[in-house]
Amino acid sequence: MYAVTDPATGEVLATYPTATDAEVDAAVDLAHQATAWGRTSTSAERAALLRRLGDLHAEHRAALAEGIVREMGKPLAEAEGEVDFCVDIYHYYADHAEEFLADEPLDVVSGPGGAVLRRSPVGVLLGIMPWNFPVYQIARFAAPNLAAGNTIVLKHAPQCPGTAALLEELFAAAGFPKGAYVNVYATNEQIATVIADPRVQGVSLTGSERAGSAVAEIAGRHLKKVVLELGGADPFLVLSTDDLDAVVDAAVAARLDNTGQACNAAKRFVVVEDLYDDFVERFAERLSAEWSGAPLSSVAAARTLDRQVEAAVAKGARLVSTGERHGAYFPPGVLTGLGTDVPEARQELFGPVALVFPAADEEDAVRIANDTPYGLGSYVFTTDPEQARRVADRIEAGMVFVNGVGAEGAELPFGGVKRSGFGRELGRPGMEEFVNKKLIRTVV
């Protein structure tokens, strides 16, 4: 089940043994024993470990990046950038852990005395992580929760076992005690048992809508809190511009991030009619020119995208592309002419293919943008600041980026609404998801 398969060739480079039931139980037990460390260590002590972990990511940048490329096909420069972002995340929480976890005085108006809100760890957390950002996804889950004193059992994607093993080594080398971070090569059935285990207090999953639904169902049955970051069909609205080429450059960058395999990549481009024709022509040309030539994560991923594109064309879409799929390699393409009333217009395309829709005006653009079951990220390009504020308020998404792409940061919360999930990671909200916000009221 856990294997490194070269996306470019389909060759299996390495296999890793799936954990036995006893090994999975032992992993949970280790994490449970380590909760004593989480309860008794100080936020400053944990922050120092996170800082060292960030430093180790920087020191092992080449090995981590090479592993990402080998396991899921990401272009090397992007893989290196992913590792750099992780360094920022670990250092950010190292810098702010004490501040975020400090007692919060409360104004008491109901009687004498005072009160504080104290944030403390809840215990063992289960992380279920995807293949598309094998290092970054772990950082944004692990950093705030280890800073808070929680311990982690981590199930990585089956196609990233090498990265999973290296990360566990780095956590240990940073000085985290045994059990604070435990990697486990578990099956889905074993993970269902882990979620139900009374020693586990919460679950965070980044993955598909189907996986999120399954995990949330099990967690709900056992009264466990869940954070879900699922798919997205993020809209990119072009309402006005003084420089269409610059907007097209941003659109290309937003679509080709990770070869189009990012949950929050722009996927549906909504352009006002007076800019539509010029945008489509330039966008299709630049998309092809800027494509890295990297494969998708697997042949199966490319086949899925192929089926989606074929279904859109069958419903009346026109595909502009410079090539055909070959194995896991999928050339970039632009789909136009698809009505917004068909299911294919609302789906997530996980690869370098974009849907483009004309909009009569701002009202129509917002309607198209919100006409999807997803609500993760969104992008609004306009020269009118008032319009930007107005449209940002009306977009049904967890994140809105105005006149820019690639503007995420360790200090900025990440998450969505609707079928893109719930809860937040990164920033201060990322620290708030899995802590006991304990009221301590002193009357005299």
Secondary structure, DSSP 8 states (H G I E B T S, - for coil): -EEEE-TTT--EEEEE----HHHHHHHHHHHHHTHHHHHHS-HHHHHHHHHHHHHHHHHTHHHHHHHHHHHH---HHHHHHHHHHHHHHHHHHHHHHHHHHS-EEE---SSSSEEEEEEEE--EEEEE--SSSTTHHHHHHHHHHHHHT-EEEEE--TT-HHHHHHHHHHHHHHT--TTSEEE----HHHHHHHHH-TTEEEEEEES-HHHHHHHHHHHHHTT-EEEEE----EEEEE---S-HHHHHHHHHHHHHGGGG--TTSEEEEEEEHHHHHHHHHHHHHHHHHH------S-HHHHHHHHHHHHHHHHTT-EEEES---BTTB---EEEES--TTSGGGTS---SSEEEEEEESSHHHHHHHHH-SSEES--EEE-S-HHHHHHHHHH--SS--EES-SS---TTS-B--EETTEE--BSHHHHHHTTEEEEEEEE--
